[in-house]
Amino acid sequence: MKRAIGFIDSGVGGLTVVKEVLKQLPHEQIYYLGDTARCPYGPRDREEVHKFTWEMTNFLVERNIKMLVIACNTATAAALKDIRAKLDIPVIGVIQPGSRAALKASRNNKIGILGTIGTVQSMAYPAALKTLNRHVEVDSLACPKFVSIVESGEYKSAIAKKVVAESLLPLKSTKIDTLILGCTHYPLLKPLIENFMGEGVAVINSGEETASEVSALLDYHNLLDATEESVQHRFFTTGSVPIFRSIAADWLSMPEMEIEHIELGEGK
Amino acid sequence: MKRAIGFIDSGVGGLTVVKEVLKQLPHEQIYYLGDTARCPYGPRDREEVHKFTWEMTNFLVERNIKMLVIACNTATAAALKDIRAKLDIPVIGVIQPGSRAALKASRNNKIGILGTIGTVQSMAYPAALKTLNRHVEVDSLACPKFVSIVESGEYKSAIAKKVVAESLLPLKSTKIDTLILGCTHYPLLKPLIENFMGEGVAVINSGEETASEVSALLDYHNLLDATEESVQHRFFTTGSVPIFRSIAADWLSMPEMEIEHIELGEGK
């Protein structure tokens, strides 16, 4: 049986990364776990996020995944290093690919970052950007309302438009020419964010670059699999299956999806 | 002292990859070896290319490089697997990144490949493309005259224009929408190639995607280095230093370069 690539996220956000991986690697099998019941991770303290991220990781590792993508910026900031050091499969996060994509797009090396409170406080993006180019200037902004808007399915609504405009106002007076969507939920708000920021600012969804890294690392470890063996994607959520299904079906254009409710941690 | 990223090529072609790496990782140190005296590799048999590639590899490994980029498609096809298996530093080639970039660009999955005789005969590109997407259709074309035009510095001349037009004619009747420059020398001819193929065909220089893979793998192995320690790039050629310098200075916009003549193999 094909071994799957595992994806974990606090909810549906990581599906924005899955979408890009399926585009670049159409024959790979995906296992996805969204911890919707405990979403959002952003306001939680680092230790708790670290613990939750390990619970998700263990759930998928038990299902024999061949690679793990921590498709959540908050979880990447809290746990990537530790999980990478302890697992014997390749493990990647979304912060390094997002940083790489932003530096490729920027011409003035002034980069903005939108993230959850946890991601912004971790300073993981400024650190990652500076390991690539130490001359970069960074403006970070926490957008605590965005994840809930996406998880509730309201990401195309008038309320979403208003919240985006109010939240991003502080960035309008900066000189950034590139803006990282430093949370995998935010690409669902990308049209609204691009519209508000205007043409002078490139808005970066780290999904495409993360998918390239998945592809490169699978190749590096001889784990690519485009054989004709049948593929059966599986999606797991700790929250509501119908809500997960409606967002996932819309975003992935996948009419039939196998989605299972599971319990993690105390609720297990 | 900073450890360098090593690049090897049959001549100056790999500089097209170096250019992209310096853009994405401006503080990294580069060691580059071009085996100009034995260029072109394209018409040589696989065993000989394999031997020459190991000679270049050993020269740079002795200089304590932290990663090796086989920035030559012919050498990648002949020796990547073996070198990767035997060295304890990360080793990458240019065929997988080129394939990845092409599949990202293509809409109809009909992809053309230009390469040396050695690269085309190896079937390495069709194999790499099919490990990513088995539905891709491939048209390969050997362009044996291109490397010599580039190495002689004639890549902007009227002769170059004529040779490009004559060589690419067979591709005009295909349905490809994407064309991989499957030799690192060819990006110097890219303006002429794009002009001849017309707007409907995306021409892929694998340099940018290779640079992203360099960055991703250095991060994965904790080898990124953007510290302020001074950087001293070094370029080695088995051929003429002045000719190497004129092409490298033009292509890299690097006015002062440390270029050394060295001997490999029998001539050593």
Interface residues (C-beta under 8 A of the other chain):
Chain A: Q24 L25 P26 H27 P90 I92 Q96 P97 R100 L103 K104 K130 T131 L132 N133 R134 H135 E208 E209 S212 E213 S215 A216 L217 D219 Y220 L224 A226 T227 E228
Chain B: Q24 L25 P26 H27 P90 I92 Q96 P97 R100 L103 K104 K130 T131 L132 N133 R134 H135 E208 E209 S212 E213 S215 A216 L217 D219 Y220 L224 A226 T227 E228
